[in-house]
Amino acid sequence: MSGRFAASNQVAIVGFAQSMVQRHAPRPLGAVAVESALRAAADAGVEVTQIDGFASSAMFPTAGAHATEDGISTVTSNWLAEHLGVNPRFASGFQGYGQIPGAVALAVNAVASGAADYVLMHRALHNPAGRYHANPMREAAGPIQWTAPQGFFGPLAMIALPYNEYLQRYGARRDAMATVVVEARKNGARIPWSHWYQRPLSAREYLDAPIIADPICRYDCDIPVDGVAAFVFTSAERAKDLPHRPVYVSGYAAGHPTTPRLMSHWPLDDIMTTGRETARRLWEHAGVGPSDVDLPQVYDGFSPLVYFWLEVLGYCPVGQAHELVQDGGIDSDAPGGLPVLSGGGALGNGRMHGIPQMLECYLQLSGRAGDRQRAQATVGVACHASPHFGGAVVYGTERSS
C-alpha cells in the first residue's frame, strides 16, 4: 500500500443496526442477524431489495472445540443474502489480517468500483453454551505440540506474554490498568444495548478480581457474548439523499509480522514494530495524522492492547501509555481527555470484536450519539485486534470534492 486511497471519502456509511449484546441470546444468531440487517436497511432509508452487496468477516471466536454452523454459530454473507431473499451482485467474506477493516474494505471497494450500489456489512458473534475455553484435545500436533503440552495455549497466555514484557521493560505497574478498564466499563454502562449497561466497575473491583493468566485478571478480558451489528454503505452521491448524515471512509490499513512464530506467540517487539508500520500505512492511506483525529477508538479485547495502540498510533512515546492513561488522560468526560474508549469498547460492551469502535465512530461523526454526543467530532479512527495482527479504519465527515 502506498499513497492516498483513491476512493478516500467517496463511500459512506448511511445507516446501522446493533442488536442487544447478551451473554446468550434467546434466539439463533441467524435470526438476530436477519433482524439486524432489516433494521439497518430501514435506518438507512433503503429497501432490502436495494441491497445488492454483502460483506462480512464471519468468524466463530472460541478457543474451545465447538461445531461451526452457518446461521447458528456464525453468519456468512451468503447465508444472510439468502435468508433476506436477495440475489446480490456482490457477496464476499473477508479472510485475512484485519477482520473488520478487511470487511469494511470489501464494502468500500465494491461500492467504489460499481460492483454494488448498497452494501450491507455485518458482524455476528456467538457465545456457545458451556465453558468458552473448554478443550477436549488429547494430543497436540503441528506447531502447538511445542506450546500446548507446556501450558502455553489459547489467547490468555498469548496476551499475558507481551503484557509481562511491557510491565518489566517500562517499569509499569499492573494497578495502572485499572484506569483503562474502569473507563471502558463507565462508558459501556451508558449504552442500552451493552452487556454491561448500568453496571460500571470500580478500581477496587478490578484489583480484587482473580488473576487467570499472570498478570491478566478476569476484567482484563472482554466477556463472550451473542450480538450482531450491521452497517449500510453506499456512494457519497447517493448518500446525500438519505436520511442521516453520511460518515465517509477515508482510508484503512492492516499488517502482520514477517518473522515466523509459533502459534499464539506474540512477543512485544513483534506487536510494536509491525504496529508502527500499520499506523504509518493508515495515516498515509487516509491522508491524516494522529493530531487530526478527534475520536481515536482503540481496540481493547484485552486491556493491554490499549497501551499498544496508543503508542503505535503516536499518541505517546513508546513505553509511556501506562502514564498517559492516568489522571484523566483517557477520561472521555474530562477536558483534554483522549476519548479512546468513549464507546465502551469490548471491555464495556462485550466481545463484539471491534464493532464498538466502529459504531462509536459512526454514531459520533453522524451526530447520532444522543446524550453521549461529543461537541467536536469530525475525524475518527477505529482500531481492531492487535496492532500487529489487525488493522484500523479512518472515518470522516467531509466528502471528497
C-alpha positions in Angstrom: 0.0 0.0 0.0 1.4 3.4 -0.9 -0.1 6.8 -1.2 -3.5 8.2 -0.6 -6.6 5.9 -1.0 -8.0 6.6 -4.5 -11.6 6.3 -3.1 -11.0 8.2 0.0 -14.2 9.9 1.4 -16.2 8.7 -1.7 -18.0 5.9 0.1 -20.1 6.4 3.2 -21.9 4.6 6.0 -25.5 5.7 5.9 -27.3 3.5 8.4 -26.8 0.9 11.1 -28.3 -1.5 13.5 -26.9 -3.0 16.7 -28.6 -5.9 18.5 -28.7 -6.3 22.2 -25.3 -7.7 23.3 -26.2 -10.6 25.5 -24.3 -13.4 27.2 -26.6 -15.9 25.5 -29.4 -14.7 23.1 -32.8 -16.4 23.3 -32.9 -16.8 19.5 -30.5 -18.3 17.0 -27.7 -16.0 15.8 -29.1 -16.1 12.2 -32.4 -14.8 13.3 -30.8 -11.9 15.1 -28.6 -11.2 12.0 -31.7 -11.1 9.7 -33.5 -8.8 12.0 -30.4 -6.5 12.4 -30.0 -6.4 8.6 -33.6 -5.4 8.1 -33.3 -2.7 10.7 -30.1 -1.4 9.2 -31.7 -1.1 5.8 -34.7 0.7 7.3 -32.4 3.0 9.2 -30.5 3.9 6.0 -33.8 4.7 4.3 -33.5 2.0 1.6 -35.5 -1.1 0.8 -34.0 -4.5 1.3 -34.4 -5.1 -2.4 -31.9 -2.2 -3.0 -29.2 -4.0 -1.0 -27.2 -5.6 -3.8 -23.9 -6.3 -1.9 -22.9 -8.2 1.2 -19.6 -8.1 3.1 -18.6 -9.7 6.3 -15.7 -11.3 8.2 -17.6 -14.3 9.6 -15.9 -15.9 12.5 -16.6 -18.2 15.4 -14.2 -16.8 18.0 -13.9 -19.5 20.6 -10.8 -21.3 21.9 -12.8 -24.4 22.6 -13.9 -27.2 20.3 -17.5 -26.3 19.2 -19.3 -27.0 16.0 -19.4 -24.2 13.4 -22.8 -24.0 11.7 -23.8 -21.2 9.4 -26.8 -19.3 10.8 -26.3 -20.8 14.3 -22.8 -20.1 15.4 -21.6 -17.9 12.6 -23.3 -16.0 9.8 -21.7 -15.6 6.4 -22.5 -13.1 3.7 -24.0 -15.8 1.5 -26.3 -17.1 4.3 -27.5 -13.6 5.1 -28.3 -12.7 1.5 -30.2 -16.0 1.0 -32.3 -15.5 4.1 -33.1 -11.9 3.2 -34.3 -13.2 -0.1 -31.7 -11.2 -2.1 -29.9 -12.2 -5.2 -26.8 -10.0 -4.8 -24.5 -8.6 -7.4 -21.7 -8.9 -4.8 -21.2 -11.1 -1.8 -17.9 -11.8 -0.1 -16.4 -12.7 3.3 -13.0 -11.4 4.3 -10.4 -13.9 5.3 -7.1 -12.4 6.4 -5.4 -10.0 8.7 -7.6 -7.2 9.9 -11.0 -8.8 10.1 -13.3 -5.8 10.4 -11.0 -3.4 8.4 -10.9 -6.1 5.8 -14.7 -6.4 5.7 -15.0 -2.6 5.5 -12.5 -2.6 2.6 -14.6 -5.1 0.8 -17.7 -3.0 1.2 -16.0 0.3 0.2 -14.2 -1.2 -2.8 -17.4 -2.9 -4.0 -19.3 0.5 -4.0 -16.3 2.5 -5.4 -15.8 0.0 -8.3 -19.5 -0.2 -9.1 -19.8 -3.8 -8.2 -22.7 -2.9 -5.9 -24.8 0.2 -5.1 -25.7 -0.6 -1.5 -23.5 -3.0 0.5 -24.6 -4.4 3.9 -21.6 -5.2 6.1 -22.3 -7.2 9.2 -20.5 -8.8 12.1 -22.2 -11.7 14.1 -20.7 -13.1 17.2 -21.8 -16.2 19.1 -21.1 -17.4 22.6 -21.6 -21.2 22.8 -23.1 -22.8 25.8 -20.6 -24.3 28.3 -17.1 -23.3 29.1 -15.8 -20.9 26.5 -12.3 -22.4 26.6 -13.4 -26.0 27.0 -10.8 -28.1 25.2 -11.2 -31.9 24.6 -7.8 -32.1 22.9 -5.9 -35.4 23.8 -2.9 -34.8 21.6 -1.1 -31.8 20.2 0.1 -31.9 16.6 1.7 -29.4 14.3 3.0 -26.1 15.8 1.1 -26.4 19.0 3.0 -29.5 20.0 5.7 -27.2 21.1 3.5 -25.0 23.3 0.3 -26.7 24.5 1.9 -29.5 26.5 3.9 -26.9 28.4 0.7 -24.9 29.2 1.1 -22.2 26.7 -2.2 -22.4 25.0 -5.0 -20.1 24.0 -5.5 -16.3 24.0 -4.9 -15.7 27.7 -1.3 -17.0 27.5 -0.9 -15.2 24.2 -1.6 -11.7 25.7 0.0 -12.4 29.1 3.4 -12.8 27.4 3.7 -9.3 25.9 1.9 -7.7 28.8 4.5 -9.1 31.2 7.2 -7.8 28.8 5.7 -4.4 28.9 5.4 -4.2 32.6 9.0 -5.3 33.1 10.6 -3.3 30.3 8.9 0.0 31.2 8.5 -0.2 34.9 4.7 -0.1 34.6 2.5 -1.3 37.5 -0.4 -3.7 37.0 -2.7 -1.4 39.0 -2.3 1.3 36.4 -4.5 -0.8 34.1 -7.5 -0.3 36.5 -7.9 3.2 34.9 -8.4 1.7 31.5 -10.9 -1.0 32.5 -12.9 1.4 34.7 -13.1 3.9 31.9 -14.3 1.3 29.4 -17.0 0.0 31.8 -18.1 3.5 32.7 -18.8 4.3 29.1 -20.3 0.9 28.3 -22.7 1.2 31.2 -24.3 4.2 29.5 -25.2 2.3 26.3 -28.6 0.5 26.3 -27.5 -2.4 24.1 -24.3 -3.1 26.1 -24.0 -6.3 28.1 -22.7 -4.1 30.9 -25.5 -1.5 30.7 -25.9 0.3 34.1 -23.1 -1.9 35.5 -19.9 0.2 35.8 -16.8 -1.2 37.6 -14.7 0.3 40.4 -10.9 0.2 40.6 -11.2 -1.8 43.7 -13.3 -4.4 42.0 -10.8 -4.6 39.2 -7.8 -5.1 41.6 -9.7 -7.7 43.7 -10.5 -9.8 40.6 -8.8 -13.2 40.4 -5.7 -13.5 38.2 -6.3 -16.0 35.4 -3.0 -15.8 33.5 -0.5 -13.6 35.3 -0.7 -10.6 35.0 -4.1 -10.9 33.3 -7.2 -10.9 35.5 -10.8 -11.6 34.7 -11.6 -7.9 33.9 -8.7 -7.5 31.5 -10.7 -9.7 29.1 -13.9 -8.9 27.2 -16.8 -11.1 28.0 -18.0 -13.6 25.4 -21.5 -12.7 24.0 -24.1 -13.1 21.3 -24.6 -10.0 19.2 -24.9 -8.6 15.7 -24.1 -5.3 14.1 -24.9 -4.2 10.6 -24.0 -1.1 8.5 -25.1 0.1 5.1 -22.5 1.5 2.7 -23.2 3.5 -0.5 -21.6 6.2 -2.7 -21.2 9.7 -1.4 -23.5 10.8 -4.3 -26.4 8.5 -3.2 -25.8 9.2 0.5 -26.7 12.9 0.2 -30.3 12.0 -0.5 -30.7 9.6 2.5 -32.0 10.5 6.0 -28.8 10.6 8.1 -25.5 12.5 7.9 -23.1 10.3 6.0 -19.8 9.1 7.5 -17.1 8.7 4.9 -14.4 6.1 4.9 -11.1 8.0 4.5 -8.7 5.0 4.5 -7.6 1.8 6.2 -4.6 -0.4 6.9 -3.6 -3.8 8.2 -0.4 -5.7 8.7 1.3 -8.8 10.1 4.9 -9.6 11.2 7.2 -11.3 8.8 9.1 -13.2 11.5 7.8 -16.8 11.7 6.4 -17.6 15.2 4.8 -20.5 17.0 1.0 -20.3 17.3 -0.1 -17.6 19.8 3.5 -16.4 20.3 3.2 -12.6 20.4 6.5 -11.0 21.6 6.1 -7.3 22.4 8.7 -6.3 19.8 6.6 -8.0 17.0 3.5 -6.1 18.2 5.1 -2.7 18.3 7.3 -3.0 15.2 4.6 -4.2 12.9 2.0 -2.0 14.6 4.1 1.1 13.8 4.2 0.1 10.2 0.4 -0.5 10.2 -0.1 3.0 11.7 2.2 4.5 9.0 0.2 2.9 6.3 -3.0 4.1 7.9 -2.1 7.7 8.1 -0.7 7.7 4.6 -3.7 5.9 3.1 -6.2 8.2 4.8 -4.3 11.4 4.3 -4.4 12.4 8.0 -2.3 12.1 11.1 -2.9 11.4 14.8 -3.3 15.1 15.6 -6.2 15.4 13.1 -8.3 12.7 14.9 -10.9 13.9 17.3 -12.1 10.4 18.1 -9.5 7.7 18.4 -11.2 4.4 19.3 -8.5 1.8 20.3 -9.2 -1.9 20.5 -9.4 -3.4 23.9 -10.4 -7.1 23.6 -7.6 -7.5 26.1 -6.8 -4.4 28.1 -3.0 -4.3 27.3 -3.9 -3.7 23.7 -5.0 -0.2 24.7 -1.4 0.6 25.7 0.0 -0.9 22.4 -2.4 1.0 20.2 -1.9 4.3 21.9 1.9 4.0 21.3 1.9 2.8 17.7 -0.6 5.4 16.7 1.7 8.1 18.1 -0.4 9.4 21.0 2.5 9.0 23.4 6.1 7.7 23.2 6.8 4.0 23.4 6.6 2.8 27.0 4.6 5.7 28.3 1.0 4.7 27.6 0.7 3.4 31.2 1.4 7.0 32.3 -0.8 8.7 29.7 -3.9 6.8 30.9 -3.6 8.2 34.4 -5.0 11.4 35.9 -7.7 11.9 33.3 -5.5 11.2 30.3 -8.2 8.9 28.6 -11.2 10.2 30.6 -13.8 10.9 27.9 -15.6 13.2 30.4 -12.6 15.3 31.4 -11.4 18.4 29.5 -8.5 17.3 27.3 -9.0 13.6 27.9 -8.3 11.5 24.9 -11.7 9.7 24.3 -10.2 6.4 23.2 -12.9 4.3 24.9 -15.8 6.7 24.7 -17.9 3.9 23.1 -17.1 1.5 25.8 -15.0 -0.7 23.6 -15.1 -4.5 24.0 -14.5 -4.3 27.8 -17.5 -2.1 28.2 -19.9 -3.8 25.7 -18.9 -7.5 25.3 -16.8 -9.4 22.8 -18.1 -7.8 19.6 -14.6 -7.8 18.0 -14.1 -4.1 17.2 -17.7 -3.3 16.4 -18.0 -0.9 19.4 -15.0 1.1 18.0 -16.5 1.2 14.5 -20.0 2.0 15.8 -18.8 4.8 18.1 -17.1 6.5 15.1 -20.3 6.2 13.1 -22.6 7.5 15.8 -20.4 10.4 16.9 -19.5 11.5 13.4 -23.1 11.3 12.2 -24.3 13.2 15.2 -26.4 10.3 16.4 -24.8 9.5 19.8 -27.7 11.1 21.8 -26.7 12.1 25.3 -23.2 10.9 24.7 -22.7 13.2 21.6 -19.3 15.0 21.6 -19.3 18.6 20.5 -16.3 18.3 18.2 -16.1 15.0 16.2 -15.1 15.2 12.6 -12.4 12.5 12.2 -12.4 9.2 13.9 -10.2 6.1 13.8 -11.4 2.6 14.8 -8.8 0.1 15.7 -9.4 -3.7 15.6 -7.5 -6.6 17.2 -3.8 -6.3 18.0 -1.7 -3.6 16.2 0.4 -6.4 14.6 -2.4 -8.8 13.7 -5.3 -6.5 12.9 -5.9 -3.1 11.4 -7.7 0.2 11.6 -10.1 2.4 9.6 -10.2 6.2 9.5 -13.7 7.8 9.2 -14.6 11.5 8.4 -17.4 13.9 8.0 -16.1 15.6 4.9 -16.8 14.3 1.4 -14.0 14.4 -1.2 -14.6 17.1 -3.8 
